[in-house]
Amino acid sequence: MVISGESGQLTGRGLEGFYRNGRRLLSRCRVRVAGREPIDVQARMVTADRARFVGAVRAAPDAGPDPDVVVERIRHADGTERITLRSSAPRPLRLPLEVALGTDLADLGAVAAGNPGREVPATVHDAGMRWSGPAGHTVVVGAQPPPMDALASAGLLRWELELPPGGSQTVELHVRADSKEASKSPGRNTVRPFAVAKAHGDDSRVGPLLRTCIDDLQSLLVRDPAQPSDVYLAAGAPWRCGMAPAEALAAARMVLPLGTRLAGSTLRAVARTQLNRQGREFGHIPGPLRHMGAGLPPSCTGIEATLHFPVLLAEARRWGLPEQEVTRLLPAAERCLRWLRRATDEGTYLPDPAPGAPLRCETQAHAHRAAVLGAELLEAYGRPGGAELRQWSSELRLRFRQDFWVDDRTGGRPAAARMADGRPITHLGSGSASLLDTGLLGAGAYAPGLLDKVQTEQLARLLGGPDLDSGWGLRTLGAKEDTYNPFGHRAGAVRLQETAIAAAGLAAAGYEKKASSLLVGVLAAAETLGYRLPDMYAGEQRTEGGAPLPHPAACRPAAVAAAAGVHLLATLAGVRPDAPAGTVTLVPMSNAPLGEIDLTGLRVAGHAFSVRVSRLGLAMVEEAADVLQLGVRAGAPTP
């Protein structure tokens, strides 16, 4: 990845630089033409891995106020940069082009902490520069055409370029790591595990949003070192470029409308990390701790990943994951489900691993969904354990509705958690949206949830209220809570993953107006962000003519955010496939919040699938496999 300001100059300040595998290969890359830095004109993302910077220079002595040389820099994340000078001067120009380079070969963590260390001395190497660090890391910058001069002490490469009137000259730089660290990126043209779907309709923003989300997903693909043919999504750049099992599984689930190849690949990669040593943790998928804000200790994302695994496998099967792949992955899903039953054998609820840890609302929702979908998956393949999971999930529903629901004068709310002494944590947050994400069963039906009908209606009212709905998306903590902080990533910021889950869950439960508000808010935010969604931004209330405030610790691009964009647009059509039964049901949003929309190039049962939703909220299938039996409902059921 590459990070720079809008000038395109890499100054060595802050996070700026070329990075590969978490190491800064180049921290400085400053261009000067005729002894001056170009005037900034424009900076634009072309694709997720390519940016274009344009500057201007007044080169001729009698040019007056108008620039007569344009400096264009096309930068690729793979370490290639093309610098082109174009002259509009009426006579030939001879211009010196200088590129000053430098690096500290620092680890990203050290750079982020403000301790990158000193620059490494350079040596002249062939047609460029070479740097070697004490830990054996080496980087080489080559140039074509070769420079006329190279000064190692300053890391300076210099050319004398002849520009005829209307002419141009180009210099190309190549940054590469000359060490054991090879890029794990699969490359944009070698692997594409999802369909290149398209969207268009009355709202012109849907096309750029889907296109950018797919582009970001492609840019975040990483090969599994244990099996390079398998890829998964890195959590996000710049902070989390490695495997994060919970986020990788969640993102793969949200992009199932683009096909099942990513789901299968991600499941295989995650299964290799599963603990297979006999004991209490047998079947558990390890994962890092996640900060949960004030009042709650960090949560274990390994629990979340372990519960996501059977859910993704079950739903991928509904979307058309080939039977042989399901059969191959089923043992790992069984181990996850056996871990779940062992972890709950001393009580109804699934606790955090630490002694005295709270019982979290989100964890119970994940566990319930895993049990219900896991039971159906096991029974479909004649495997034991389904009846036990069904009985436990039924008991969990009954207990949860009593123990986790906190009555108050406004109608009540689900507790965010219950402490070891039974005391409820009652703050209102976006985590409760997981209660609406019940999971897809057969015949286009959703699984039962932990809440009853009245409680679901009250939760929908809370999620759609001004405390949580910022106008840009769902806050992680209500604005009236004592610990609310619009920049708190679990205390008030808007997180795209929870917003998409809430919108889809509200739509499926029939609360389309509230779902529409969240969807339209994210689309408005996406427009101000160039359609590249970060995983979070500040939860400040939306105002007319405003824009969401960026979060300084956000990842952009981020896997769950890009996947959330796909999930939100797919929610408009309500595609509910059952590939094993050869059916697909459409339950579109009947209020058509974005007017007419066409989604083309989706994938169901391994074949192209295209659908149109009219301004009246009616869905029409325009392309589908001949083997599929189609069913269309007028809209979500009214509560």
C-alpha positions as CSV (number, residue, x, y, z in Angstrom):
1,M,0.0,0.0,0.0
2,V,1.0,3.6,-0.4
3,I,0.1,6.6,1.8
4,S,0.6,10.2,0.8
5,G,-0.9,13.6,1.0
6,E,-2.8,15.1,-2.0
7,S,0.4,16.6,-3.4
8,G,1.7,13.0,-4.1
9,Q,5.0,13.9,-2.5
10,L,6.3,11.4,0.1
11,T,7.9,13.6,2.7
12,G,8.8,11.0,5.4
13,R,6.4,12.6,7.8
14,G,3.7,10.6,9.6
15,L,2.6,7.5,7.9
16,E,3.6,8.5,4.4
17,G,5.4,5.9,2.3
18,F,5.4,2.7,0.2
19,Y,4.6,-0.3,2.4
20,R,4.8,-4.1,1.7
21,N,3.9,-6.7,4.3
22,G,3.8,-4.1,7.1
23,R,7.3,-2.6,6.4
24,R,7.9,0.9,5.0
25,L,10.1,0.4,1.9
26,L,10.2,4.0,0.9
27,S,9.5,7.0,3.2
28,R,10.6,9.8,0.9
29,C,9.9,10.4,-2.8
30,R,10.0,14.1,-3.6
31,V,9.9,15.4,-7.1
32,R,11.4,18.7,-8.2
33,V,11.2,20.2,-11.7
34,A,13.6,23.0,-12.6
35,G,14.5,23.2,-8.9
36,R,10.9,23.7,-7.7
37,E,8.2,21.4,-6.4
38,P,5.1,21.3,-8.7
39,I,2.1,23.3,-7.7
40,D,-0.7,20.8,-6.6
41,V,-3.6,20.7,-9.0
42,Q,-5.4,17.5,-8.5
43,A,-5.3,14.1,-6.6
44,R,-7.6,11.3,-7.5
45,M,-8.0,7.6,-6.8
46,V,-8.3,5.8,-10.1
47,T,-8.8,2.3,-8.7
48,A,-8.1,0.9,-5.2
49,D,-4.5,0.3,-6.1
50,R,-3.8,3.2,-8.4
51,A,-3.8,7.0,-7.8
52,R,-3.1,10.0,-10.1
53,F,-1.5,13.2,-9.0
54,V,-1.3,16.3,-11.2
55,G,0.9,19.3,-10.6
56,A,2.0,22.3,-12.7
57,V,5.2,24.2,-13.2
58,R,6.0,27.6,-14.8
59,A,9.2,26.6,-16.6
60,A,9.7,29.2,-19.4
61,P,11.1,32.6,-18.2
62,D,8.4,34.5,-20.1
63,A,5.5,32.1,-19.2
64,G,3.7,34.7,-17.1
65,P,1.2,33.5,-14.6
66,D,0.2,30.5,-16.6
67,P,1.9,27.1,-16.0
68,D,3.4,25.7,-19.1
69,V,4.4,22.2,-17.9
70,V,2.1,19.6,-16.4
71,V,3.6,17.0,-14.1
72,E,1.6,13.8,-13.8
73,R,2.4,11.0,-11.4
74,I,0.6,7.7,-11.8
75,R,1.3,5.6,-8.6
76,H,0.6,1.9,-8.2
77,A,0.4,0.1,-4.8
78,D,2.7,-2.5,-6.2
79,G,5.6,-0.1,-6.1
80,T,5.5,1.4,-9.6
81,E,5.4,5.1,-10.2
82,R,5.3,6.8,-13.6
83,I,6.3,10.5,-13.7
84,T,5.4,12.3,-17.0
85,L,6.2,15.9,-17.9
86,R,4.1,17.5,-20.7
87,S,5.0,20.9,-22.2
88,S,2.7,23.5,-23.5
89,A,5.6,26.0,-24.0
90,P,5.9,27.5,-27.5
91,R,9.6,26.5,-27.8
92,P,11.8,23.6,-26.7
93,L,12.6,23.2,-23.0
94,R,15.4,21.5,-21.2
95,L,14.3,20.8,-17.7
96,P,16.1,19.1,-14.8
97,L,14.0,16.5,-13.1
98,E,15.1,15.4,-9.6
99,V,13.7,12.7,-7.4
100,A,14.9,12.6,-3.8
101,L,14.5,9.2,-2.2
102,G,14.9,7.8,1.3
103,T,13.8,5.1,3.7
104,D,14.0,4.0,7.3
105,L,12.8,0.4,6.6
106,A,10.6,0.8,9.6
107,D,7.8,-1.6,10.7
108,L,4.3,-0.1,10.4
109,G,3.8,-0.4,14.1
110,A,6.9,1.7,14.8
111,V,5.8,4.3,12.3
112,A,2.3,4.5,13.8
113,A,3.8,4.9,17.3
114,G,6.0,7.8,16.0
115,N,9.2,5.9,16.5
116,P,10.3,4.9,12.9
117,G,14.1,5.4,13.6
118,R,16.6,7.1,11.4
119,E,16.9,6.9,7.7
120,V,19.1,4.2,6.3
121,P,22.1,5.3,4.2
122,A,21.8,4.7,0.5
123,T,24.2,3.3,-2.1
124,V,24.0,3.7,-5.9
125,H,22.8,0.5,-7.4
126,D,22.6,0.0,-11.2
127,A,20.1,2.6,-12.5
128,G,18.8,3.6,-9.0
129,M,19.4,3.4,-5.3
130,R,19.7,0.6,-2.7
131,W,19.2,0.6,1.1
132,S,20.1,-2.3,3.5
133,G,19.0,-2.3,7.1
134,P,20.6,-4.0,10.1
135,A,17.9,-6.7,10.3
136,G,18.6,-7.9,6.7
137,H,15.8,-5.9,5.0
138,T,16.8,-4.5,1.7
139,V,15.0,-2.3,-0.8
140,V,15.9,-1.2,-4.3
141,V,14.5,1.6,-6.4
142,G,15.2,1.2,-10.1
143,A,14.6,3.8,-12.8
144,Q,13.9,3.8,-16.5
145,P,15.5,5.5,-18.4
146,P,18.6,5.5,-16.2
147,P,19.3,8.8,-14.5
148,M,22.1,11.0,-15.7
149,D,23.4,11.5,-12.1
150,A,22.9,9.6,-8.8
151,L,24.0,11.0,-5.5
152,A,23.9,8.4,-2.7
153,S,24.4,10.9,0.2
154,A,21.2,12.7,-0.7
155,G,19.3,9.7,-2.2
156,L,19.0,11.9,-5.4
157,L,18.3,10.7,-8.9
158,R,18.6,13.4,-11.7
159,W,17.6,13.6,-15.4
160,E,17.9,16.4,-18.0
161,L,14.7,16.1,-20.1
162,E,14.3,17.6,-23.5
163,L,10.7,18.7,-24.1
164,P,9.7,19.9,-27.6
165,P,6.6,22.1,-27.9
166,G,3.6,19.9,-27.1
167,G,6.0,17.0,-26.2
168,S,6.3,14.8,-23.2
169,Q,8.9,12.7,-21.4
170,T,8.3,9.9,-18.9
171,V,10.4,8.4,-16.1
172,E,9.3,5.2,-14.4
173,L,10.4,4.2,-10.9
174,H,10.1,0.6,-9.5
175,V,10.3,0.0,-5.7
176,R,11.0,-3.6,-4.7
177,A,12.0,-5.5,-1.6
178,D,15.2,-7.4,-2.2
179,S,14.8,-9.8,0.8
180,K,13.0,-12.8,2.0
181,E,9.8,-10.8,2.4
182,A,7.8,-11.3,-0.8
183,S,4.5,-9.8,-1.4
184,K,1.5,-12.0,-0.4
185,S,-0.9,-10.1,-2.5
186,P,-2.5,-12.3,-5.2
187,G,-2.4,-9.6,-7.8
188,R,-5.4,-7.9,-9.3
189,N,-5.4,-10.0,-12.5
190,T,-4.6,-13.4,-11.1
191,V,-7.4,-14.1,-8.7
192,R,-11.0,-12.8,-8.6
193,P,-13.1,-14.8,-6.2
194,F,-16.3,-12.8,-6.7
195,A,-18.4,-11.6,-9.6
196,V,-17.9,-8.1,-11.0
197,A,-21.6,-7.1,-10.4
198,K,-23.0,-3.8,-11.5
199,A,-25.7,-1.5,-10.3
200,H,-27.6,1.3,-11.9
201,G,-31.0,2.9,-11.5
202,D,-32.7,6.1,-10.6
203,D,-30.1,7.0,-8.0
204,S,-26.9,7.5,-9.9
205,R,-24.8,6.8,-6.7
206,V,-25.5,3.1,-6.6
207,G,-23.2,2.3,-9.5
208,P,-20.1,4.0,-8.2
209,L,-20.7,2.6,-4.7
210,L,-20.9,-1.0,-5.8
211,R,-18.0,-0.6,-8.3
212,T,-15.7,0.9,-5.6
213,C,-16.7,-1.7,-3.0
214,I,-15.8,-4.5,-5.3
215,D,-12.6,-2.7,-6.2
216,D,-11.7,-2.4,-2.5
217,L,-12.4,-6.0,-1.8
218,Q,-10.2,-7.0,-4.7
219,S,-7.4,-4.9,-3.3
220,L,-7.6,-6.5,0.1
221,L,-7.2,-10.1,-1.0
222,V,-4.3,-11.9,0.6
223,R,-3.0,-15.4,-0.1
224,D,-2.9,-18.0,2.7
225,P,0.8,-18.8,3.2
226,A,-0.1,-22.3,4.1
227,Q,-2.0,-22.8,0.8
228,P,-1.4,-20.0,-1.7
229,S,-4.3,-21.0,-3.9
230,D,-6.6,-19.9,-1.1
231,V,-7.3,-16.2,-0.5
232,Y,-9.1,-14.3,2.2
233,L,-9.7,-10.6,2.9
234,A,-7.3,-8.7,5.0
235,A,-9.2,-6.6,7.6
236,G,-8.1,-3.2,6.2
237,A,-5.4,-0.7,5.4
238,P,-3.3,0.7,6.9
239,W,-3.6,-0.8,10.3
240,R,-4.8,-4.4,9.8
241,C,-3.3,-6.0,6.7
242,G,-3.2,-9.6,8.0
243,M,-5.7,-12.3,8.9
244,A,-8.5,-11.3,11.3
245,P,-10.7,-14.5,11.3
246,A,-13.9,-12.8,12.6
247,E,-13.8,-10.0,10.1
248,A,-12.7,-12.2,7.2
249,L,-15.7,-14.6,7.8
250,A,-18.1,-11.7,8.3
251,A,-17.0,-10.0,5.1
252,A,-17.2,-13.2,3.1
253,R,-20.8,-13.7,4.3
254,M,-21.9,-10.2,3.3
255,V,-20.6,-10.7,-0.2
256,L,-22.3,-14.0,-0.9
257,P,-24.4,-12.3,-3.5
258,L,-21.2,-12.0,-5.6
259,G,-20.6,-15.8,-5.5
260,T,-19.4,-18.4,-3.1
261,R,-15.7,-18.7,-4.1
262,L,-14.5,-16.2,-1.5
263,A,-16.6,-17.9,1.2
264,G,-15.1,-21.4,0.4
265,S,-11.5,-20.0,0.2
266,T,-11.9,-18.1,3.5
267,L,-13.4,-21.1,5.3
268,R,-10.5,-23.2,4.2
269,A,-7.9,-20.7,5.3
270,V,-9.6,-20.1,8.7
271,A,-10.1,-23.9,9.2
272,R,-6.3,-24.3,9.2
273,T,-6.1,-22.1,12.3
274,Q,-8.6,-24.1,14.2
275,L,-7.4,-25.7,17.5
276,N,-7.4,-29.5,17.0
277,R,-5.7,-30.6,20.3
278,Q,-8.2,-32.4,22.6
279,G,-9.5,-30.4,25.5
280,R,-11.9,-27.6,26.3
281,E,-10.6,-25.4,23.5
282,F,-10.8,-28.2,20.8
283,G,-12.6,-26.7,17.8
284,H,-12.0,-23.1,18.9
285,I,-10.7,-20.6,16.3
286,P,-8.1,-18.3,17.9
287,G,-8.5,-14.5,17.5
288,P,-7.3,-11.3,19.1
289,L,-9.1,-9.3,21.8
290,R,-11.3,-6.4,20.8
291,H,-11.7,-3.2,22.8
292,M,-15.4,-2.8,23.6
293,G,-15.5,0.7,25.1
294,A,-16.2,1.9,28.6
295,G,-17.9,-0.4,31.1
296,L,-17.0,-3.7,29.4
297,P,-13.8,-5.7,29.2
298,P,-12.3,-6.6,25.8
299,S,-14.1,-9.3,23.9
300,C,-12.6,-12.3,22.3
301,T,-12.9,-12.2,18.5
302,G,-12.0,-15.9,18.5
303,I,-15.4,-16.8,20.0
304,E,-17.0,-14.6,17.2
305,A,-15.0,-16.4,14.5
306,T,-15.8,-19.8,15.9
307,L,-19.5,-19.0,15.8
308,H,-19.3,-17.3,12.3
309,F,-17.7,-20.4,10.7
310,P,-20.8,-22.8,10.7
311,V,-23.1,-19.9,9.8
312,L,-21.0,-18.9,6.7
313,L,-20.8,-22.5,5.6
314,A,-24.6,-23.0,6.0
315,E,-25.5,-19.8,4.1
316,A,-22.8,-20.4,1.4
317,R,-24.5,-23.7,0.8
318,R,-27.8,-21.9,0.3
319,W,-26.1,-19.6,-2.2
320,G,-24.6,-22.5,-4.2
321,L,-21.3,-23.6,-2.6
322,P,-20.6,-26.9,-4.4
323,E,-21.5,-30.0,-2.4
324,Q,-18.0,-31.4,-2.4
325,E,-16.7,-28.2,-0.8
326,V,-19.4,-28.3,1.8
327,T,-18.6,-31.9,2.6
328,R,-14.9,-31.1,2.9
329,L,-15.5,-28.2,5.3
330,L,-18.2,-29.8,7.4
331,P,-15.8,-31.5,9.9
332,A,-14.4,-28.0,10.8
333,A,-18.0,-26.7,11.3
334,E,-18.8,-29.7,13.5
335,R,-15.8,-28.9,15.7
336,C,-17.0,-25.3,16.1
337,L,-20.5,-26.5,17.1
338,R,-19.0,-29.1,19.5
339,W,-17.0,-26.3,21.1
340,L,-20.1,-24.3,21.5
341,R,-21.9,-27.0,23.3
342,R,-19.0,-27.7,25.6
343,A,-18.7,-23.9,26.4
344,T,-22.4,-23.8,27.4
345,D,-22.6,-27.1,29.3
346,E,-22.6,-25.4,32.7
347,G,-25.4,-23.0,31.8
348,T,-27.7,-21.7,29.1
349,Y,-25.5,-18.7,28.1
350,L,-22.2,-18.6,26.3
351,P,-19.7,-16.7,28.6
352,D,-16.4,-15.0,27.7
353,P,-13.4,-17.1,28.6
354,A,-12.1,-15.0,31.5
355,P,-13.4,-15.8,35.1
356,G,-16.2,-13.4,36.1
357,A,-16.5,-12.1,32.5
358,P,-19.9,-10.7,31.4
359,L,-22.4,-12.4,29.3
360,R,-22.6,-10.3,26.2
361,C,-25.8,-9.8,24.2
362,E,-24.0,-10.0,20.8
363,T,-22.3,-13.2,21.8
364,Q,-25.6,-14.9,22.6
365,A,-27.0,-13.7,19.3
366,H,-24.0,-15.2,17.4
367,A,-24.3,-18.4,19.4
368,H,-28.0,-18.7,18.7
369,R,-27.6,-18.2,15.0
370,A,-24.8,-20.7,14.9
371,A,-26.9,-23.3,16.7
372,V,-30.0,-22.9,14.5
373,L,-28.2,-22.9,11.2
374,G,-25.7,-25.5,12.4
375,A,-28.4,-27.9,13.4
376,E,-30.0,-27.6,9.9
377,L,-26.6,-28.1,8.3
378,L,-25.8,-31.2,10.4
379,E,-29.2,-32.8,9.7
380,A,-28.9,-32.1,6.0
381,Y,-25.8,-34.3,5.9
382,G,-27.1,-36.9,8.4
383,R,-24.6,-35.9,11.0
384,P,-25.5,-36.1,14.8
385,G,-25.9,-33.2,17.1
386,G,-28.7,-31.3,15.4
387,A,-31.4,-32.2,17.9
388,E,-29.2,-31.1,20.8
389,L,-28.5,-27.8,19.2
390,R,-32.1,-27.2,18.5
391,Q,-33.1,-27.9,22.1
392,W,-30.4,-25.6,23.5
393,S,-31.3,-22.7,21.1
394,S,-34.9,-23.1,22.2
395,E,-34.0,-22.8,25.8
396,L,-31.7,-19.9,25.1
397,R,-34.6,-18.0,23.4
398,L,-36.9,-18.5,26.4
399,R,-34.2,-17.4,28.9
400,F,-32.8,-14.5,26.9
401,R,-36.3,-12.8,26.5
402,Q,-36.5,-12.7,30.3
403,D,-33.0,-12.2,31.5
404,F,-31.7,-9.8,28.8
405,W,-34.7,-7.6,28.4
406,V,-34.7,-4.5,30.6
407,D,-38.1,-2.8,31.0
408,D,-38.3,1.0,31.3
409,R,-40.8,3.7,30.7
410,T,-40.0,3.9,27.0
411,G,-40.8,0.3,26.3
412,G,-37.6,-1.4,27.3
413,R,-34.4,-2.4,25.6
414,P,-32.0,-5.4,25.4
415,A,-29.1,-5.3,27.9
416,A,-25.7,-4.9,26.2
417,A,-24.5,-7.5,28.7
418,R,-25.1,-9.1,32.1
419,M,-22.3,-9.0,34.6
420,A,-21.3,-12.0,36.7
421,D,-23.5,-10.8,39.6
422,G,-26.6,-10.6,37.3
423,R,-26.5,-6.8,37.0
424,P,-27.5,-5.7,33.5
425,I,-25.4,-3.2,31.4
426,T,-28.2,-1.2,29.9
427,H,-26.5,1.2,27.6
428,L,-28.0,1.5,24.1
429,G,-25.6,0.6,21.3
430,S,-25.4,-0.8,17.8
431,G,-24.4,-4.2,19.0
432,S,-28.1,-5.0,19.6
433,A,-28.5,-5.0,15.8
434,S,-27.0,-8.6,15.8
435,L,-30.3,-9.7,17.4
436,L,-32.0,-9.0,14.0
437,D,-29.4,-11.0,12.1
438,T,-30.9,-14.4,12.5
439,G,-29.5,-16.2,9.5
440,L,-30.9,-17.7,6.3
441,L,-32.6,-21.1,6.4
442,G,-34.2,-23.1,3.5
443,A,-37.1,-22.0,1.2
444,G,-36.1,-18.3,1.6
445,A,-37.0,-18.2,5.3
446,Y,-35.0,-16.5,8.1
447,A,-34.3,-18.3,11.3
448,P,-36.2,-17.3,14.5
449,G,-34.5,-14.7,16.6
450,L,-33.8,-14.3,20.3
451,L,-36.5,-11.6,20.7
452,D,-40.3,-12.0,20.6
453,K,-42.4,-9.9,18.3
454,V,-43.1,-7.1,20.8
455,Q,-39.4,-6.9,21.7
456,T,-38.4,-6.9,18.1
457,E,-40.7,-4.0,17.4
458,Q,-39.2,-2.0,20.3
459,L,-35.7,-2.7,19.2
460,A,-36.6,-1.5,15.7
461,R,-37.9,1.7,17.2
462,L,-34.6,2.2,19.1
463,L,-32.4,1.5,16.1
464,G,-34.3,3.9,14.0
465,G,-34.4,6.6,16.6
466,P,-32.2,9.8,16.7
467,D,-30.0,8.5,19.5
468,L,-28.6,5.7,17.3
469,D,-29.3,6.9,13.8
470,S,-26.9,9.7,13.1
471,G,-28.1,10.4,9.6
472,W,-24.9,8.9,8.3
473,G,-25.4,5.5,9.8
474,L,-25.8,3.7,13.1
475,R,-23.8,4.9,16.2
476,T,-22.1,2.3,18.3
477,L,-23.5,4.1,21.4
478,G,-26.5,6.2,21.8
479,A,-26.0,10.0,21.8
480,K,-27.7,10.4,25.2
481,E,-25.5,7.8,27.0
482,D,-23.1,9.2,29.6
483,T,-20.0,7.8,27.9
484,Y,-21.0,8.9,24.4
485,N,-18.0,10.0,22.3
486,P,-18.6,10.6,18.5
487,F,-15.1,9.4,17.9
488,G,-15.3,6.4,20.2
489,H,-15.0,3.4,18.0
490,R,-17.3,1.5,20.5
491,A,-18.7,4.6,22.2
492,G,-20.4,6.6,19.5
493,A,-18.7,6.3,16.1
494,V,-20.6,5.0,13.1
495,R,-19.4,1.5,12.1
496,L,-20.4,0.4,8.6
497,Q,-20.7,-3.3,9.5
498,E,-23.2,-2.8,12.2
499,T,-25.1,-0.3,10.1
500,A,-25.5,-2.8,7.2
501,I,-26.5,-5.6,9.6
502,A,-29.1,-3.4,11.2
503,A,-30.5,-2.2,7.9
504,A,-30.8,-5.7,6.5
505,G,-32.3,-7.0,9.7
506,L,-34.9,-4.2,9.9
507,A,-35.9,-4.8,6.3
508,A,-36.2,-8.5,6.8
509,A,-38.4,-7.9,9.9
510,G,-40.6,-5.5,8.0
511,Y,-39.4,-2.2,9.3
512,E,-38.5,-0.8,5.9
513,K,-38.8,2.9,6.8
514,K,-36.1,2.6,9.5
515,A,-34.0,0.4,7.3
516,S,-34.2,3.0,4.5
517,S,-33.0,5.8,6.7
518,L,-29.8,3.8,7.5
519,L,-29.3,2.8,3.9
520,V,-29.8,6.3,2.5
521,G,-27.5,7.8,5.3
522,V,-24.7,5.5,4.3
523,L,-25.1,6.3,0.6
524,A,-25.0,10.0,1.4
525,A,-21.8,9.4,3.4
526,A,-20.3,7.3,0.7
527,E,-20.8,10.1,-1.8
528,T,-18.8,12.5,0.3
529,L,-16.0,9.9,0.8
530,G,-15.6,9.2,-2.9
531,Y,-17.5,5.9,-2.4
532,R,-14.5,4.3,-0.6
533,L,-16.0,3.4,2.8
534,P,-13.9,3.3,5.9
535,D,-14.8,0.9,8.7
536,M,-15.9,3.8,10.8
537,Y,-16.3,7.6,11.0
538,A,-17.5,10.0,13.7
539,G,-21.1,9.7,14.9
540,E,-21.8,13.5,14.7
541,Q,-25.4,14.2,13.7
542,R,-25.9,14.8,9.9
543,T,-26.6,18.4,8.9
544,E,-27.6,19.8,5.6
545,G,-24.6,20.3,3.3
546,G,-22.3,18.5,5.9
547,A,-20.1,15.4,5.6
548,P,-19.2,12.7,8.1
549,L,-16.0,13.5,10.0
550,P,-13.2,11.0,9.3
551,H,-11.9,8.9,12.1
552,P,-8.1,9.1,12.5
553,A,-7.8,5.4,13.4
554,A,-10.1,4.1,10.7
555,C,-9.1,1.6,8.0
556,R,-9.9,2.7,4.5
557,P,-10.3,0.5,2.6
558,A,-11.7,-2.0,5.0
559,A,-13.1,-5.5,4.3
560,V,-16.2,-5.3,6.4
561,A,-17.0,-1.8,5.2
562,A,-16.7,-2.7,1.5
563,A,-18.7,-5.8,2.1
564,A,-21.3,-3.8,3.9
565,G,-21.8,-1.7,0.8
566,V,-22.5,-4.8,-1.2
567,H,-24.8,-6.1,1.6
568,L,-26.8,-2.8,1.7
569,L,-27.5,-2.8,-2.0
570,A,-28.4,-6.5,-2.1
571,T,-30.9,-5.8,0.7
572,L,-32.9,-3.7,-1.7
573,A,-33.7,-6.8,-3.8
574,G,-34.0,-9.2,-0.9
575,V,-32.5,-12.2,-2.7
576,R,-33.0,-15.4,-0.6
577,P,-31.6,-18.5,-2.5
578,D,-31.9,-22.1,-1.6
579,A,-29.6,-23.7,-4.1
580,P,-29.9,-27.3,-2.8
581,A,-33.7,-27.1,-3.3
582,G,-33.2,-25.3,-6.7
583,T,-35.2,-22.2,-5.6
584,V,-34.6,-18.5,-5.1
585,T,-37.1,-16.1,-3.4
586,L,-37.1,-12.4,-3.7
587,V,-38.4,-10.2,-1.0
588,P,-37.6,-6.6,-2.1
589,M,-38.0,-3.5,0.0
590,S,-41.5,-2.5,-1.0
591,N,-40.9,1.2,-0.4
592,A,-38.1,1.3,-3.0
593,P,-36.1,4.0,-1.1
594,L,-33.7,4.6,-4.0
595,G,-36.3,4.3,-6.8
596,E,-35.7,1.7,-9.5
597,I,-32.5,-0.2,-9.3
598,D,-30.9,-2.9,-11.5
599,L,-28.4,-5.3,-10.0
600,T,-26.7,-7.4,-12.7
601,G,-24.0,-10.0,-12.6
602,L,-24.8,-11.4,-9.1
603,R,-24.2,-15.1,-8.6
604,V,-26.7,-17.7,-7.4
605,A,-26.0,-21.5,-7.6
606,G,-22.9,-20.8,-9.6
607,H,-24.7,-18.9,-12.4
608,A,-25.2,-15.2,-13.3
609,F,-28.3,-13.7,-11.6
610,S,-29.7,-10.3,-12.4
611,V,-32.7,-8.6,-10.8
612,R,-34.6,-5.3,-11.2
613,V,-36.6,-3.6,-8.4
614,S,-39.2,-1.2,-9.7
615,R,-40.2,2.2,-8.2
616,L,-43.2,0.3,-6.8
617,G,-41.0,-2.1,-5.0
618,L,-41.7,-5.0,-7.3
619,A,-38.9,-7.4,-8.1
620,M,-38.3,-8.9,-11.6
621,V,-35.7,-11.5,-12.3
622,E,-33.9,-10.6,-15.6
623,E,-31.3,-13.4,-15.6
624,A,-31.0,-16.7,-13.7
625,A,-30.0,-20.3,-14.2
626,D,-32.6,-22.5,-15.9
627,V,-32.5,-24.9,-13.0
628,L,-33.8,-22.4,-10.5
629,Q,-37.5,-22.1,-9.6
630,L,-38.3,-18.5,-8.9
631,G,-40.6,-17.0,-6.3
632,V,-41.3,-13.3,-5.7
633,R,-43.0,-11.8,-2.7
634,A,-44.5,-8.3,-2.9
635,G,-42.4,-7.1,0.1
636,A,-41.3,-7.8,3.6
637,P,-44.0,-8.8,6.0
638,T,-45.6,-6.0,7.9
639,P,-45.2,-6.4,11.7
